[in-house]
């Protein structure tokens, strides 16, 4: 038995071929070293003799505990796009119900002979025929499975679901897995599920998730939520504009992917940003389980209220293909989800094809700024018919086949947006991203970790601030070590230690800030060369510019009333 709370103490291997289950070893030492999420999955895959045959679904210790944003889980497998192990973090409630079934991680191997769906009740596994679901969209699959389960038990059953659409069934390399309204992006896992003839997984249970110190954990939740509500990103930008609110920020600092990443800004950025969407299209704000931010949007699409577009959708279905029509972005987002297509990699393949046409590399009907044939192309990709058969391979494979150096693998647009606040390519930004990755491994939404960015860096972009962040970058690990040795009465007053406190009070795991960051495995975000060149040109600064800015600031301070100055600094009163 685990000595730590919040873990369910079960890593289960299920064989689709034999329908046998077994428990894999996972010690307290493993829990301390790998925590959960992608780090845990990587270790489980590394320990396997045949990683290519596995799907690994992992939670984090905070998943389902009530900590702010603690709803994330991870899916890992060998990606058909790259041939390498890929990890995809995902929101929704599947991770919560996997833990309520008494399971920290689920490892699936083997294949079904015919289409099947897997039901999990507590630790009981059952395969069911899914022939009637094969070929159906994600939402139809979810609705029919929910109805079947409710009828069987004669009540409304709360459960978590994973499902694939036609794209995964047909083996499209750009297919994804859906968790309710959410998609597991970046990994293109749908084809892996489809190859195993696994249409869906439904999980539920009634296990309690224990907490080490409930009183202190609840108090940390309260303080953490207060900090999130007070922060400019998590308290203002995300609740009011959603993640697409970052579009304006990316445009502001010349980092908005445009025309297949060949440019870093576009003329119609405002039309696909969070402000316009909030004013014209948003129906109601939504939020994941246990999240006080409520960053999800909703919109009307063909008479139905659907999930609104994310930052990735606005950028990759907007500026990157020169489309300024927000209604089309909403419709395409819904269509891609229903077909079970990974929005990121599918949209990148479309953009690649558009540039391939403009450069004479590959003759297609796809053109930048032309939107009339996009919807039909998405359907063709999911069914692997016509041009869709090649596009379903992804832009990297297309680049190898036809040539051209514009098959960019850049996908972390959210990471790029966050990094603009602390200097895009600075070591400090990379250190912060490792912290964010550690939060994901713990089971927490990455947007919660954005509140660790100092508020003064958020309110107004400034090249000098970014430069200062890069200069101070080497101090980040040193600062973490200093914070780690501070007395709890001092260190616990710092927002950066919220996650450490949560692990201490909820899990019973004492981990220094420095040790926590080292559990993050995120790689540095690298921009496509054309975008990087544009970004550097737009954000160039000199010592002369810096001196002028300092002089301007000094003049303002000289004429400012003392009380006004103290108010701007956040100080209410001070002695003469």
Buried (B, 14 or more C-beta within 10 A) or exposed (E): EBEBBBBBBBBBBBBBEEBEBEEEEBEBEBBBBBBBBBBBBBBBBEEBEEBEBBBBBBBBBBBBBBBBBBBBBBBBBBBBBBEEBBBBBBBBBBBBBBBBBBBBBBBBBBBBEEBBBBBBBBBEBEBBEBEEBBBBBBBBBBEBBBEBBEEEEEEEBEBBBBBBBBBBBBBBBBBBBBBBBBBBBBBBBBBBBBEBBBBBBBBBBEBEBBBBBEEBBBEBBEBBBEBBBEBBBBBBBBBBBBBBBBBBBBBBBBBBBBBBBBBBBBEBBBBBBBBBBBEEBBEEBBBBBBBBBBBBBBBBBEEEEBBBBBBBBBBBBBBBBBBBBBEBBBBBBBBBBBBBBBBBBBBBBBBBBBBBBBEEBBEBEBBBEEBEBBBEBBBBBBBBEEBBBBBBBBBBBBBEEBEBEBBBBBBBBBBBBBBBBBBBBBBBBBBBBBBBBBBBBBBBBBBBBBBBBBBEBBEEBBBEBBBBBBEBBEEBBEBBEEBBEBEEEEBBEBBBBBBBBBBBBBBBBEBBBBBBBBBBBBEBBEBBEBBBEBBBEBBEEEEEEBEEBEEEEEEEEEEEEEEEEBEEEEEEEEEE
